[in-house]
Amino acid sequence: MAFVDVQFPPDISYGSSGGPEYATDIVASQSGYEQRNVNWEQARARFNVAHGVKTKAQLDTLVAFFRARKGRAYGFRFKDWTDYQASQVSIGTGDGTTTQFQLVKSYSSGAVTETRIIRKPVSGTVQVYKDSVLQSSGVSVDSTTGVVTFAVAPTTGVVITASLEFDVPVRFDTDRLSARLEAYGIHSWLDIPLVEVRG
């Protein structure tokens, strides 16, 4: 996957719309009963950043960013202002052997919990705990994969948690941007879709 580890301008993403999306096939019988087939176990986010462009300076920044990514060719980081933090989320339990743990975020509703893999934590924001004790040394975080590595494997039964901020890996879902001049110095964009990339 062609991915550039650079963040989409956060002042533009702040005005975006979007969120998680699933793929579900629904087959309805003549009697009205339905058969629903879940194609994705994990959501895939979609966003539209057109309404985030408010100034000429933002427009110039967006055009330059779009050209640098060559439309849909290269992925990048995106800050989803509606969901960019995780607090004291469990990422594993020590077994005395394992030294690496993947950052995740859990979403619970009733008895159902979905675990989301976090692969793009924001550098400098990750705090790792062992049995609720903050670890200030002996642990590192790969900000390009979301893997936490301990110098020494946590002992058996130790609960490992993390608090962090994270980005979503996305790409433009268009190879064309169309601007419209509303008034002198004021531009608008009809549609600038982004889609989350997996892997």
C-alpha positions as CSV (number, residue, x, y, z in Angstrom):
1,M,0.0,0.0,0.0
2,A,1.4,3.4,-1.0
3,F,1.1,5.5,2.2
4,V,2.7,8.8,3.2
5,D,3.0,9.3,7.0
6,V,1.7,12.9,6.9
7,Q,-1.4,14.3,8.5
8,F,-4.2,15.9,6.5
9,P,-4.5,19.6,7.6
10,P,-6.4,19.4,10.9
11,D,-8.0,22.8,10.5
12,I,-9.7,21.5,7.4
13,S,-10.6,18.1,8.8
14,Y,-12.3,19.9,11.7
15,G,-15.2,20.9,9.4
16,S,-15.6,17.5,7.8
17,S,-18.5,15.1,7.9
18,G,-18.5,11.3,8.0
19,G,-17.9,8.2,10.2
20,P,-17.9,4.4,10.2
21,E,-19.5,2.5,7.4
22,Y,-20.4,-1.2,7.0
23,A,-21.3,-3.4,4.0
24,T,-24.5,-5.4,4.6
25,D,-26.4,-7.4,1.9
26,I,-30.2,-7.6,2.6
27,V,-32.4,-10.1,0.8
28,A,-36.1,-9.7,1.3
29,S,-38.6,-12.5,0.7
30,Q,-42.0,-12.0,-0.7
31,S,-43.5,-12.4,2.8
32,G,-41.4,-9.4,4.0
33,Y,-38.9,-11.4,6.1
34,E,-35.2,-10.4,5.6
35,Q,-31.9,-12.2,5.5
36,R,-29.0,-9.9,6.4
37,N,-25.5,-10.8,5.5
38,V,-22.7,-8.9,7.2
39,N,-19.8,-8.6,4.8
40,W,-17.4,-6.6,7.0
41,E,-16.7,-7.5,10.6
42,Q,-14.9,-4.2,11.0
43,A,-16.2,-0.8,10.0
44,R,-14.5,1.3,7.3
45,A,-14.7,5.1,7.7
46,R,-15.7,7.6,5.1
47,F,-15.4,11.3,5.3
48,N,-16.1,14.4,3.2
49,V,-13.9,17.4,3.7
50,A,-15.6,19.8,1.3
51,H,-17.2,21.9,4.0
52,G,-14.0,22.2,5.9
53,V,-12.6,24.6,3.4
54,K,-13.4,28.1,4.6
55,T,-10.6,30.4,3.5
56,K,-8.4,31.0,0.4
57,A,-5.4,29.9,2.4
58,Q,-7.1,26.5,3.2
59,L,-8.0,26.1,-0.4
60,D,-4.4,26.6,-1.4
61,T,-3.3,24.1,1.2
62,L,-5.8,21.6,0.1
63,V,-4.9,21.8,-3.6
64,A,-1.2,21.4,-2.7
65,F,-2.0,18.4,-0.5
66,F,-4.2,16.8,-3.2
67,R,-1.5,17.2,-5.8
68,A,1.2,15.8,-3.5
69,R,-1.0,12.7,-2.9
70,K,-1.8,12.5,-6.7
71,G,-5.5,12.0,-6.0
72,R,-6.2,8.4,-5.0
73,A,-2.6,7.2,-5.3
74,Y,-1.2,7.8,-1.8
75,G,-2.8,7.3,1.6
76,F,-2.2,9.7,4.5
77,R,-3.3,10.4,8.1
78,F,-6.6,12.0,8.9
79,K,-7.8,13.3,12.3
80,D,-11.4,12.4,12.8
81,W,-12.5,15.1,15.3
82,T,-15.5,13.0,16.4
83,D,-13.3,10.0,17.4
84,Y,-9.6,10.5,17.9
85,Q,-8.9,9.5,21.5
86,A,-8.8,6.3,23.6
87,S,-8.5,6.3,27.4
88,Q,-7.2,3.5,29.5
89,V,-8.1,0.8,27.0
90,S,-6.9,-2.7,27.6
91,I,-4.4,-3.9,25.0
92,G,-3.4,-7.2,26.6
93,T,-2.4,-9.2,29.6
94,G,1.2,-10.2,30.4
95,D,2.3,-13.9,30.0
96,G,5.9,-13.5,30.9
97,T,6.9,-14.0,27.2
98,T,5.1,-11.6,24.9
99,T,6.8,-8.2,24.5
100,Q,4.6,-6.7,21.7
101,F,1.0,-5.6,22.0
102,Q,-1.2,-3.9,19.4
103,L,-3.0,-0.7,20.3
104,V,-6.7,-0.9,20.0
105,K,-9.9,0.9,20.9
106,S,-13.0,-0.8,22.2
107,Y,-16.6,0.2,21.5
108,S,-19.3,-1.3,23.7
109,S,-23.1,-1.3,23.5
110,G,-24.9,-3.6,25.8
111,A,-23.3,-7.1,25.6
112,V,-21.6,-6.4,22.3
113,T,-18.0,-5.0,22.0
114,E,-16.2,-4.2,18.8
115,T,-12.4,-3.9,19.0
116,R,-10.8,-1.5,16.5
117,I,-7.1,-1.9,15.7
118,I,-5.3,1.4,16.0
119,R,-2.4,1.5,13.5
120,K,-1.7,5.3,13.4
121,P,-1.3,6.6,16.9
122,V,-0.2,10.2,17.2
123,S,3.5,10.4,18.2
124,G,4.0,11.7,21.7
125,T,0.5,11.0,22.9
126,V,0.6,7.4,23.9
127,Q,0.8,6.5,27.6
128,V,1.2,2.9,28.5
129,Y,0.3,1.4,31.9
130,K,1.0,-1.9,33.7
131,D,-1.7,-2.6,36.3
132,S,-2.6,1.1,36.1
133,V,1.0,2.3,36.7
134,L,2.3,4.6,34.0
135,Q,5.5,3.3,32.4
136,S,8.0,6.0,31.8
137,S,10.8,3.7,30.5
138,G,11.3,0.3,29.0
139,V,8.5,0.6,26.5
140,S,8.4,2.1,23.0
141,V,5.6,2.7,20.5
142,D,5.7,2.5,16.7
143,S,3.6,5.4,15.5
144,T,3.4,3.8,12.0
145,T,1.9,0.4,13.1
146,G,0.5,1.0,16.6
147,V,2.6,-1.7,18.1
148,V,3.8,-1.3,21.7
149,T,7.1,-3.0,22.6
150,F,8.4,-3.7,26.1
151,A,12.1,-4.2,26.7
152,V,11.2,-6.9,29.2
153,A,8.0,-9.0,28.8
154,P,5.3,-8.1,31.3
155,T,4.9,-10.8,34.0
156,T,2.0,-13.2,33.9
157,G,-1.4,-11.6,34.8
158,V,-0.3,-8.0,34.5
159,V,-3.0,-5.9,32.7
160,I,-1.6,-3.6,30.1
161,T,-3.6,-0.5,29.1
162,A,-3.0,2.6,27.0
163,S,-4.3,6.1,26.6
164,L,-3.7,7.8,23.3
165,E,-4.7,10.0,20.4
166,F,-4.8,8.5,16.9
167,D,-5.3,9.2,13.2
168,V,-7.2,7.2,10.6
169,P,-5.3,6.0,7.5
170,V,-7.2,7.3,4.5
171,R,-6.9,8.2,0.9
172,F,-8.8,10.6,-1.4
173,D,-11.7,8.7,-3.1
174,T,-11.5,10.9,-6.2
175,D,-8.9,11.8,-8.7
176,R,-10.5,15.1,-9.4
177,L,-11.2,18.3,-7.4
178,S,-13.6,20.9,-8.7
179,A,-13.6,24.3,-7.2
180,R,-16.3,27.0,-7.6
181,L,-15.8,30.7,-7.2
182,E,-18.7,32.0,-5.0
183,A,-17.4,35.6,-4.6
184,Y,-14.1,37.3,-4.8
185,G,-11.7,35.4,-2.6
186,I,-14.4,32.9,-1.6
187,H,-14.3,29.4,-3.0
188,S,-16.3,26.2,-2.4
189,W,-16.0,22.5,-3.2
190,L,-18.9,20.3,-3.9
191,D,-17.5,17.0,-2.9
192,I,-14.1,15.9,-1.5
193,P,-14.5,12.3,-0.3
194,L,-12.0,10.3,1.7
195,V,-12.1,6.6,2.5
196,E,-10.2,4.6,5.2
197,V,-7.6,2.2,3.9
198,R,-7.0,-1.1,5.6
199,G,-3.7,-2.8,6.3
